């Protein structure tokens, strides 16, 4: 984060107006506190010392009640402003986190556990509430009101003012020492929470697999260990909080006791001050230390919140560093739509990619894909076909080389515009919890009519399936496509593409594993969809390979040849061997 403002500074800058409100409310609150003490001291002086009648002090008591009511309203107003600050800050931070997740590159998205990311987006952001709703209002009060009380005390009795001035610094010094430890423990707590959330969600999603392989009990023990580590981290913070409260109470009681003793000596022994002055000062002193003590508690809560905010800030910084502007796959630079005559011409110029050092490496050499071409990516499992598809889609960024779209680097294209023209259908498309209609409509960013959704479903071969459902397209679908067969999921994904009408269609051979009838329906739908688009397919079936305009044959991450089927059969033994294996029905 070098050279950049902290997340807290950004949020506070955005709320300057509310900080000004807090300042004026605190000034008014300080005046109300001093006025209340002065009026109460005057009332006690008249009633108990001067033995004045009730009628003579009725007006004074009335004014005192009004001041007390004003003080209550000002305190409420201070808290309300703090709550609004917290709500706005949490809204902004959560939006930043979600936007960060949305625009993260594929490698960034794949790093870490889903549960840990959810924990930061929900729990850590929520924990930031205390910083804005309690810490900031108390800090503004502490900067203004105690100083005002101290000035008034000095005008009434210098000795008491000196005692307050000397003892007061012990509270902030102790706060700082405790706060530093609290912040570190808070960061540790959220690390443990993210780990616990990630482990729990992973276990929940893979529960069937764990049961099948007899690992459910072992994973249960791991969840228990993770939860206990989180408990210990939380208890460490509570220990600090209890210690903080004990020490603050001790300092405050001793300080008030010293001032009270000094006032008693001046009033009773030396008789150098009036009862009114002594009582007035004695009323102000607890207010002074109470504000400092409250700021100490708020400081502890604020440091706890800062640990949570730091987790959010670190997550945003780490992802932004990986997606630095000069290395961003797509999305941070804006170029006009005129760069996108569609279908586009796509060129791969010696593209090289690695997921990690010393891992699988992809080298493409030079590849040209013309507008409207139907390309098949062929090769044995693990040869890099899906990785190449991710690169062309813009989901991964090459380590070196360039992918050109209509003569312009893909890294410089606008993400929103680029993805408007692409449909990517995998072997396992994700189906969201909702209706059939909702899941089809997600394929486009525009508002679509019911008739358009029905037409897309019909084009994808879903009409018969939908007609057999009691509620038709309004039938609910379970999360992840629960209740749907593999073929129905694939056709639903193709229906999304029909609704979108993309210029570039990327397929990771969605017909693999389907029965012959369902495969024929999908093949017909795909052929219709591809008439006006560039289609690039990871091909596992001989049918798909034979009908491609051009075949790119991959082997161990290297493009070893390209051409038509008959051409590659003659000059590439590895390709001929793969085709022969498929003809014999032997798994490749």
KOLBAZA-230115 format. One record per residue (C-alpha): residue number from 1; x, y negated, z negated. Coordinates in steps of 0.25 Angstrom, whole numbers. Last residue first. Layout:
<rs>
pos/X/Y/Z
NUM/X/Y/Z
...
</rs>
This chain:
<rs>
pos/X/Y/Z
588/-32/164/97
587/-42/175/94
586/-43/187/104
585/-55/186/113
584/-47/192/125
583/-50/179/133
582/-45/171/122
581/-32/179/121
580/-30/177/136
579/-33/162/135
578/-22/161/124
577/-12/169/132
576/-15/160/145
575/-12/148/136
574/1/154/131
573/5/158/145
572/4/144/150
571/6/142/166
570/-5/151/172
569/-16/150/161
568/-13/135/160
567/-17/133/174
566/-30/141/174
565/-34/134/161
564/-32/120/166
563/-20/111/161
562/-11/109/149
561/1/115/143
560/10/117/131
559/4/106/122
558/11/108/109
557/5/110/95
556/8/125/94
555/2/128/108
554/-8/118/114
553/-14/120/128
552/-21/108/134
551/-31/112/144
550/-37/103/154
549/-50/102/161
548/-56/112/151
547/-66/123/156
546/-56/134/154
545/-52/130/140
544/-66/129/135
543/-70/143/140
542/-57/149/135
541/-62/145/121
540/-52/139/110
539/-52/125/116
538/-49/113/108
537/-57/103/117
536/-55/90/122
535/-66/84/130
534/-66/70/137
533/-80/66/139
532/-92/65/149
531/-95/79/152
530/-90/84/138
529/-104/84/131
528/-110/93/141
527/-98/103/141
526/-99/102/125
525/-114/105/125
524/-112/117/135
523/-100/123/127
522/-109/121/114
521/-120/129/119
520/-111/140/125
519/-104/141/111
518/-117/142/104
517/-121/154/113
516/-107/160/112
515/-106/160/97
514/-97/149/90
513/-83/152/85
512/-76/142/94
511/-86/132/100
510/-81/119/94
509/-68/120/102
508/-61/108/94
507/-68/99/103
506/-65/84/106
505/-74/76/115
504/-70/62/120
503/-80/53/127
502/-90/55/116
501/-106/57/118
500/-109/54/103
499/-122/62/103
498/-116/73/111
497/-104/73/102
496/-113/74/89
495/-121/86/96
494/-107/93/98
493/-106/93/83
492/-120/98/81
491/-117/109/91
490/-104/113/83
489/-112/113/70
488/-123/122/76
487/-112/132/82
486/-106/133/69
485/-119/136/62
484/-126/126/54
483/-131/128/39
482/-120/120/33
481/-114/110/43
480/-104/104/35
479/-114/98/25
478/-128/104/28
477/-137/100/40
476/-150/94/38
475/-161/96/49
474/-165/83/55
473/-161/88/69
472/-172/98/68
471/-179/98/55
470/-184/113/55
469/-172/117/63
468/-174/126/75
467/-174/114/85
466/-161/110/80
465/-154/123/84
464/-161/123/97
463/-157/108/100
462/-142/110/96
461/-136/112/109
460/-127/100/109
459/-135/93/119
458/-147/95/111
457/-141/90/98
456/-136/77/106
455/-150/75/112
454/-157/76/98
453/-147/66/92
452/-149/57/104
451/-164/58/102
450/-163/55/87
449/-156/42/91
448/-142/38/88
447/-136/27/80
446/-121/26/84
445/-108/32/78
444/-110/45/85
443/-108/60/81
442/-115/58/67
441/-128/59/75
440/-127/74/76
439/-125/76/61
438/-136/67/57
437/-146/74/67
436/-142/88/62
435/-145/82/48
434/-136/79/37
433/-124/85/30
432/-112/83/39
431/-108/93/50
430/-93/94/52
429/-88/100/65
428/-81/113/64
427/-75/117/78
426/-73/102/80
425/-80/92/89
424/-73/79/91
423/-81/68/98
422/-74/56/102
421/-78/43/109
420/-83/35/97
419/-71/41/90
418/-62/31/98
417/-70/19/95
416/-70/21/80
415/-55/25/80
414/-51/13/88
413/-39/17/97
412/-25/14/94
411/-20/28/89
410/-27/33/102
409/-16/26/110
408/-22/19/123
407/-21/24/137
406/-35/29/138
405/-33/36/125
404/-19/39/122
403/-14/49/112
402/1/45/108
401/14/52/104
400/19/54/90
399/13/58/77
398/0/59/83
397/-12/54/75
396/-24/63/71
395/-39/60/72
394/-37/53/85
393/-46/63/93
392/-34/66/102
391/-26/69/90
390/-37/78/83
389/-38/86/96
388/-23/88/96
387/-24/93/82
386/-35/103/86
385/-27/108/97
384/-14/110/90
383/-9/124/93
382/-15/129/80
381/-24/140/86
380/-19/143/100
379/-20/133/111
378/-30/125/120
377/-35/111/120
376/-45/109/131
375/-47/96/138
374/-60/92/146
373/-56/79/153
372/-66/67/153
371/-55/56/153
370/-42/63/155
369/-33/70/145
368/-18/68/146
367/-9/76/137
366/6/73/136
365/14/81/125
364/5/86/114
363/14/89/103
362/7/94/90
361/15/98/77
360/11/108/66
359/18/105/53
358/33/101/49
357/28/87/46
356/13/85/45
355/1/85/54
354/9/84/66
353/6/77/79
352/13/74/92
351/7/67/105
350/16/67/117
349/6/57/124
348/-8/62/123
347/-17/55/133
346/-32/53/133
345/-40/47/144
344/-54/42/139
343/-68/47/141
342/-71/35/139
341/-65/22/142
340/-60/19/128
339/-50/8/127
338/-61/-2/131
337/-66/1/117
336/-57/-10/111
335/-46/-6/101
334/-46/-7/86
333/-35/-2/78
332/-37/5/65
331/-45/17/69
330/-36/28/75
329/-24/36/72
328/-18/25/63
327/-2/26/64
326/0/11/66
325/-11/7/57
324/-7/16/45
323/-16/29/44
322/-7/36/34
321/-4/23/26
320/-19/20/27
319/-22/34/21
318/-12/32/10
317/-17/18/7
316/-31/22/6
315/-29/34/-3
314/-19/25/-12
313/-30/14/-13
312/-40/24/-17
311/-31/30/-28
310/-27/17/-32
309/-42/13/-34
308/-43/25/-44
307/-31/21/-52
306/-36/7/-52
305/-49/12/-58
304/-41/17/-70
303/-33/4/-71
302/-47/-3/-71
301/-53/5/-81
300/-41/3/-90
299/-41/-12/-87
298/-56/-12/-90
297/-53/-7/-104
296/-42/-17/-106
295/-51/-28/-101
294/-61/-24/-111
293/-50/-25/-122
292/-46/-39/-117
291/-60/-44/-117
290/-62/-38/-131
289/-50/-45/-135
288/-55/-59/-131
287/-69/-57/-136
286/-64/-51/-149
285/-56/-64/-151
284/-67/-74/-147
283/-76/-71/-159
282/-65/-73/-169
281/-61/-86/-162
280/-75/-91/-164
279/-76/-85/-178
278/-63/-92/-182
277/-67/-105/-175
276/-81/-105/-182
275/-75/-101/-196
274/-66/-113/-195
273/-50/-113/-195
272/-39/-116/-204
271/-44/-109/-217
270/-30/-104/-220
269/-35/-91/-226
268/-50/-89/-222
267/-50/-95/-207
266/-36/-94/-203
265/-34/-80/-210
264/-47/-75/-204
263/-43/-80/-190
262/-29/-73/-191
261/-36/-60/-195
260/-46/-61/-184
259/-35/-63/-174
258/-27/-51/-179
257/-40/-42/-179
256/-44/-46/-165
255/-30/-42/-161
254/-30/-29/-168
253/-44/-25/-163
252/-40/-28/-149
251/-27/-21/-149
250/-33/-8/-156
249/-45/-9/-146
248/-36/-10/-134
247/-27/2/-139
246/-39/11/-141
245/-46/8/-128
244/-33/10/-120
243/-30/23/-127
242/-44/28/-124
241/-42/24/-109
240/-29/31/-108
239/-35/43/-114
238/-46/42/-104
237/-36/41/-92
236/-29/53/-97
235/-43/60/-98
234/-45/57/-83
233/-32/63/-79
232/-35/76/-87
231/-48/77/-81
230/-43/76/-67
229/-32/87/-70
228/-44/95/-76
227/-52/94/-63
226/-40/99/-55
225/-38/111/-64
224/-52/114/-63
223/-53/113/-48
222/-40/122/-47
221/-47/132/-56
220/-60/132/-47
219/-50/134/-35
218/-45/147/-41
217/-59/151/-44
216/-64/149/-30
215/-52/156/-24
214/-58/169/-20
213/-56/168/-5
212/-71/167/-2
211/-74/159/-14
210/-63/148/-10
209/-68/148/4
208/-83/146/0
207/-78/135/-10
206/-70/127/1
205/-78/114/0
204/-80/115/-15
203/-65/118/-17
202/-60/107/-8
201/-70/97/-15
200/-65/102/-29
199/-50/101/-25
198/-52/87/-19
197/-60/82/-31
196/-50/87/-41
195/-38/81/-33
194/-45/68/-31
193/-48/67/-46
192/-34/71/-50
191/-28/60/-42
190/-39/51/-47
189/-34/54/-62
188/-20/52/-58
187/-23/38/-53
186/-30/35/-66
185/-19/40/-74
184/-10/30/-67
183/-19/19/-68
182/-22/22/-83
181/-7/22/-86
180/-5/8/-80
179/-18/3/-87
178/-13/7/-101
177/0/-1/-100
176/-8/-13/-93
175/-19/-12/-104
174/-9/-12/-115
173/-3/-25/-110
172/-17/-31/-107
171/-21/-28/-122
170/-8/-32/-128
169/-8/-46/-121
168/-20/-50/-130
167/-12/-50/-143
166/-4/-62/-142
165/-15/-71/-135
164/-25/-67/-145
163/-16/-70/-157
162/-12/-83/-151
161/-27/-87/-149
160/-30/-83/-163
159/-19/-92/-168
158/-23/-104/-159
157/-37/-105/-164
156/-49/-112/-157
155/-42/-117/-145
154/-34/-104/-144
153/-46/-96/-145
152/-53/-103/-133
151/-41/-101/-124
150/-40/-86/-128
149/-55/-85/-125
148/-53/-90/-111
147/-41/-82/-109
146/-49/-69/-114
145/-60/-73/-103
144/-52/-75/-91
143/-42/-64/-87
142/-49/-54/-96
141/-62/-57/-89
140/-56/-55/-75
139/-50/-42/-80
138/-63/-37/-85
137/-70/-40/-72
136/-59/-33/-64
135/-58/-20/-73
134/-73/-17/-75
133/-80/-17/-62
132/-68/-18/-52
131/-58/-9/-59
130/-69/0/-65
129/-75/4/-51
128/-62/9/-45
127/-67/23/-51
126/-77/23/-40
125/-67/22/-29
124/-59/34/-36
123/-71/43/-37
122/-77/41/-23
121/-67/39/-12
120/-56/44/-20
119/-63/57/-24
118/-68/59/-10
117/-53/58/-5
116/-49/68/-16
115/-61/78/-13
114/-57/77/2
113/-43/82/-1
112/-30/76/4
111/-26/73/19
110/-35/77/30
109/-40/63/31
108/-26/57/32
107/-22/67/43
106/-35/64/51
105/-33/49/50
104/-41/40/40
103/-51/31/45
102/-64/37/38
101/-56/40/25
100/-51/26/24
99/-65/21/27
98/-70/29/16
97/-59/24/7
96/-61/9/11
95/-76/11/9
94/-74/17/-5
93/-65/5/-8
92/-74/-6/-3
91/-86/1/-11
90/-78/3/-23
89/-74/-12/-23
88/-88/-17/-20
87/-94/-9/-32
86/-83/-13/-41
85/-84/-28/-38
84/-99/-27/-40
83/-97/-20/-54
82/-87/-31/-58
81/-97/-42/-54
80/-107/-35/-62
79/-98/-34/-74
78/-95/-48/-74
77/-109/-52/-73
76/-113/-43/-85
75/-102/-50/-93
74/-108/-64/-88
73/-122/-60/-92
72/-118/-56/-106
71/-110/-69/-108
70/-122/-77/-103
69/-131/-69/-113
68/-121/-72/-124
67/-120/-87/-120
66/-136/-87/-120
65/-136/-81/-134
64/-126/-91/-139
63/-134/-102/-134
62/-146/-97/-141
61/-138/-95/-154
60/-133/-110/-153
59/-147/-115/-151
58/-152/-107/-163
57/-141/-112/-172
56/-148/-124/-178
55/-161/-115/-179
54/-154/-104/-187
53/-150/-114/-198
52/-135/-117/-200
51/-127/-110/-211
50/-114/-117/-207
49/-106/-105/-209
48/-115/-93/-205
47/-125/-100/-195
46/-117/-111/-190
45/-103/-104/-189
44/-110/-91/-184
43/-117/-99/-172
42/-104/-107/-169
41/-96/-94/-168
40/-107/-88/-159
39/-107/-100/-150
38/-91/-100/-149
37/-91/-85/-147
36/-102/-85/-136
35/-95/-97/-129
34/-82/-90/-129
33/-88/-78/-123
32/-97/-86/-113
31/-85/-94/-108
30/-77/-81/-105
29/-89/-75/-98
28/-90/-88/-89
27/-75/-86/-86
26/-77/-71/-83
25/-89/-74/-74
24/-81/-84/-66
23/-70/-74/-64
22/-79/-62/-61
21/-86/-70/-50
20/-72/-74/-44
19/-68/-59/-44
18/-82/-56/-37
17/-78/-66/-26
16/-64/-60/-25
15/-70/-46/-22
14/-63/-42/-9
13/-50/-47/-15
12/-53/-37/-27
11/-55/-25/-17
10/-42/-28/-10
9/-34/-30/-22
8/-39/-17/-28
7/-35/-9/-15
6/-21/-15/-16
5/-16/-25/-6
4/-6/-20/5
3/8/-23/7
2/12/-9/1
1/0/0/0
</rs>
